[in-house]
Every structure is written in structure tokens, then in C-alpha cells.
Amino acid sequence: MLLLKEPTTRAPLPPRIIEVPAGESRAIDIPRGQILRIEASQPGAVASLFGFSRDNADVFMSVHHTRVFSNSYVLQAGMRIVTNRRRALMVLGKDNSGKHDLLLPASTTAFLEKNGYLGQTGCVESVSAVIREWGLTPPKLPDPINLFMHVTLHQDGRIEALPNTTRAGDFVACRVVMDMVFVVSACCTGIAGNDVPAALKVVAAEELDDL
């Protein structure tokens, strides 16, 4: 069940599909009340997810505040994903992967080159270009939620990257409760075991049955 469904005054919108090629980033404008679905089109995919308010440039999706708000570093069904103002912007309703990262930052081109990933564009540079194209002016580029990235946190504080187990067709679906522009990146992460860029599909719809 997708949570926090609220009535809206706008007319229903037809489903929209955005394909995100491997190694690139794309944006989609989602009004309050719609469902955002992010799906792996290929095995091994990782989706680095960012969100920005259209109404206030200072408001953006914050993985740091989400961890504090939910008192968890594990993304799970029913979890509220919040802004840097600690206001819920969407709720995770469906997830057939269960392996996501709320700890690691986005890659940069310099980091990738230093670690042998030649010819790859970093997530930071790719997403920053999309932000400029859309006319967004956030005060900074926040860290993403890394969907489908398989990592674990040990009791001694060590973060360990595990082999990616994402299958084509794995997805998450969230009910969006604030008008937002989401940017989804399929760029190389530079994280061992999760470092092969793979295509993604982003869908916006009124109801889960429309997806």
C-alpha cells in the first residue's frame, strides 16, 4: 500500500516514462500526489536519486535528515524521505529490492579517474549539468539516496560494499507528497561491486495500477 495519499485539486495526469541511459542522468517533475517509480532496466543497476523543490531553491531532498528523522540508515517500506527542513516529501510504498544505501556520497569525475574508471562522467558533474538545464539553483548538491546499491554497515562502523544483486525489473515506488523535481543518475559510482553503470526507467503515474 502506498502511504500518505492526499486529495489534489489538479486534473489527473497521464503516466510519463523517462529512460535513463547507463552513465547519464535525467530529471522529471513530479507534482504532489503522484507515484514515482524507479526501475532497473538492466542487471546491476544503481540509481542515485536527488530531489529539489520547484517553489523554494533552498529546499531539497536530504539523506542526512532522512536518517535522523527515521532513526535508521536502512531504507524500508513506509519510511518517510524528508527535505533539509525535515518535512516529508515522499513515502516509500513498494520495494522488491530491499538493498539501498543512505550513507555514501555521489561520485566525481576526478574520483573515478583516480580509481581507474577512465572515460566515465562522475555523478556530481552529470547531475549538476541537468540541474542547470532545468534552471534549478540549489545552494549545494546534496548527497543522494543510492537505490539498489548493496552495502552494509558493521558494528565497528566499517562500511562494506557487497556485490550488487539488482535484477532487471527491480523497482521502488514512492508516493510523492510535495511538488518536486527529481534527478536520477545512472552514472558510475566508483564503489566496488556496484560500479558498472546500467540503464534505468523512471515512471510517474497517478496510481500504482497505471505503472
C-alpha positions as CSV (number, residue, x, y, z in Angstrom):
1,M,0.0,0.0,0.0
2,L,1.3,3.4,-0.9
3,L,1.0,5.8,2.1
4,L,0.1,9.5,2.6
5,K,-2.3,9.7,-0.4
6,E,-4.0,13.1,-0.2
7,P,-6.6,14.6,-2.5
8,T,-5.4,17.2,-5.0
9,T,-7.2,19.9,-7.0
10,R,-5.3,19.3,-10.2
11,A,-6.6,17.2,-13.1
12,P,-5.1,13.7,-13.3
13,L,-2.0,13.4,-15.4
14,P,-1.2,10.6,-17.9
15,P,1.7,8.3,-17.0
16,R,5.1,9.6,-18.0
17,I,8.2,7.4,-18.7
18,I,11.8,8.7,-18.7
19,E,14.6,6.4,-19.8
20,V,18.0,7.0,-18.2
21,P,20.8,5.6,-20.3
22,A,23.8,4.0,-18.5
23,G,26.3,6.6,-17.5
24,E,23.9,9.5,-17.7
25,S,21.3,11.5,-15.6
26,R,17.7,12.6,-16.3
27,A,15.2,14.8,-14.4
28,I,11.4,14.5,-14.0
29,D,8.9,17.0,-12.5
30,I,6.5,15.2,-10.1
31,P,3.5,17.0,-8.6
32,R,2.2,16.2,-5.1
33,G,0.1,13.1,-5.1
34,Q,1.7,11.2,-7.9
35,I,3.8,8.0,-7.6
36,L,7.4,8.0,-8.6
37,R,8.7,4.6,-9.7
38,I,12.4,3.9,-10.4
39,E,13.2,0.6,-12.1
40,A,16.4,-1.2,-13.1
41,S,16.3,-1.8,-16.8
42,Q,19.5,-3.9,-16.7
43,P,21.1,-6.1,-14.0
44,G,23.5,-4.5,-11.6
45,A,21.9,-1.0,-11.8
46,V,22.4,1.7,-9.2
47,A,20.1,4.8,-9.2
48,S,21.5,7.8,-7.4
49,L,18.4,9.9,-6.5
50,F,18.2,13.6,-5.9
51,G,15.2,15.8,-5.3
52,F,14.7,19.6,-5.5
53,S,11.7,21.9,-4.7
54,R,10.4,24.0,-7.5
55,D,8.9,26.5,-5.1
56,N,11.9,27.1,-2.9
57,A,15.5,26.8,-4.1
58,D,16.7,26.3,-0.6
59,V,14.7,23.1,-0.1
60,F,16.0,19.7,-1.3
61,M,15.9,16.0,-0.5
62,S,18.2,15.4,2.4
63,V,19.6,11.9,3.0
64,H,21.1,13.2,6.3
65,H,17.8,14.5,7.7
66,T,16.1,11.3,6.4
67,R,18.4,9.2,8.6
68,V,17.8,11.3,11.6
69,F,14.0,11.7,11.0
70,S,13.6,7.9,10.7
71,N,16.4,7.0,13.2
72,S,17.7,4.5,10.6
73,Y,20.3,4.1,7.9
74,V,18.2,1.4,6.2
75,L,15.6,2.4,3.6
76,Q,12.5,0.4,4.1
77,A,8.8,0.3,3.2
78,G,6.8,3.1,5.0
79,M,9.8,5.2,5.5
80,R,9.4,9.0,5.0
81,I,12.0,10.6,2.9
82,V,12.4,14.2,4.0
83,T,13.8,17.6,3.0
84,N,16.6,19.6,4.7
85,R,13.7,21.2,6.6
86,R,12.6,17.8,8.0
87,R,9.4,17.8,6.0
88,A,8.3,14.7,4.3
89,L,8.5,14.8,0.5
90,M,7.7,11.2,-0.3
91,V,7.0,7.8,1.3
92,L,8.4,4.5,0.2
93,G,5.5,2.2,-0.6
94,K,6.8,-0.6,-2.7
95,D,10.3,-2.1,-2.9
96,N,11.2,-5.5,-4.3
97,S,14.9,-4.9,-3.9
98,G,15.5,-4.1,-0.3
99,K,19.1,-3.1,-0.9
100,H,19.8,0.6,-0.8
101,D,22.4,3.0,0.5
102,L,21.8,6.1,2.7
103,L,25.5,6.7,3.6
104,L,27.8,7.2,0.6
105,P,28.3,10.4,-1.5
106,A,28.0,10.8,-5.2
107,S,31.0,10.1,-7.4
108,T,33.0,12.8,-9.1
109,T,34.9,12.5,-12.4
110,A,38.2,13.2,-10.6
111,F,37.5,10.4,-8.1
112,L,36.6,7.9,-10.9
113,E,39.7,8.8,-12.9
114,K,41.9,8.4,-9.9
115,N,40.5,4.9,-9.2
116,G,40.9,3.7,-12.8
117,Y,37.4,4.4,-14.2
118,L,38.6,6.2,-17.3
119,G,36.1,7.9,-19.6
120,Q,33.3,7.9,-17.0
121,T,31.5,11.0,-16.0
122,G,31.0,11.5,-12.3
123,C,27.5,11.6,-10.8
124,V,28.2,15.1,-9.4
125,E,29.1,16.6,-12.8
126,S,26.3,14.8,-14.6
127,V,23.6,15.8,-12.1
128,S,24.9,19.4,-11.9
129,A,24.5,19.7,-15.7
130,V,20.9,18.5,-15.5
131,I,20.2,20.9,-12.7
132,R,21.5,23.8,-14.8
133,E,19.4,22.7,-17.8
134,W,16.3,22.7,-15.7
135,G,17.0,26.2,-14.2
136,L,17.3,24.9,-10.7
137,T,19.5,26.9,-8.2
138,P,20.0,24.8,-5.1
139,P,22.6,26.2,-2.6
140,K,24.6,23.0,-2.9
141,L,24.4,19.5,-4.4
142,P,23.3,17.2,-1.6
143,D,24.3,13.6,-1.2
144,P,21.9,11.2,-3.0
145,I,20.0,8.1,-1.9
146,N,21.7,5.3,-3.8
147,L,18.9,2.9,-4.8
148,F,19.9,-0.7,-5.5
149,M,23.4,-0.1,-4.1
150,H,24.4,-3.1,-1.9
151,V,26.4,-2.0,1.1
152,T,26.3,-2.9,4.8
153,L,27.4,-1.1,8.0
154,H,29.3,-3.2,10.5
155,Q,29.1,-2.8,14.3
156,D,32.6,-1.3,14.3
157,G,31.4,1.4,12.0
158,R,33.0,0.0,8.9
159,I,31.1,0.4,5.6
160,E,31.4,-2.6,3.3
161,A,30.4,-2.7,-0.3
162,L,28.8,-6.0,-1.3
163,P,28.3,-7.5,-4.8
164,N,25.3,-5.8,-6.5
165,T,22.3,-8.2,-6.7
166,T,20.0,-6.0,-8.7
167,R,17.9,-7.7,-11.4
168,A,16.3,-6.2,-14.4
169,G,12.8,-5.2,-13.3
170,D,13.7,-4.5,-9.6
171,F,12.0,-1.3,-8.6
172,V,11.0,1.1,-5.8
173,A,7.7,3.1,-5.8
174,C,7.1,6.2,-3.7
175,R,4.1,8.4,-3.1
176,V,5.2,12.0,-3.6
177,V,3.7,14.5,-1.1
178,M,5.4,17.7,-2.2
179,D,5.9,19.2,-5.7
180,M,9.5,18.2,-6.6
181,V,11.9,17.8,-9.4
182,F,13.8,14.5,-9.1
183,V,17.1,13.8,-10.8
184,V,18.0,10.2,-11.3
185,S,21.6,9.3,-12.2
186,A,22.9,6.0,-13.7
187,C,26.5,7.2,-13.6
188,C,29.4,5.0,-12.4
189,T,29.5,5.0,-8.6
190,G,33.2,4.0,-8.2
191,I,32.1,1.7,-5.4
192,A,33.4,-1.8,-5.9
193,G,30.8,-4.4,-6.7
194,N,28.3,-1.6,-7.6
195,D,30.4,0.2,-10.2
196,V,29.0,-1.0,-13.6
197,P,26.6,1.7,-15.0
198,A,23.3,0.3,-16.1
199,A,20.1,1.8,-17.6
200,L,17.1,2.8,-15.5
201,K,13.5,3.7,-16.2
202,V,11.7,6.4,-14.3
203,V,7.9,6.5,-14.3
204,A,5.4,9.0,-12.9
205,A,1.7,8.0,-12.5
206,E,-1.4,8.7,-10.5
207,E,-1.9,5.2,-9.2
208,L,0.2,2.0,-9.0
209,D,-2.2,0.3,-11.4
210,D,-1.1,3.0,-14.0
211,L,2.5,2.0,-13.9
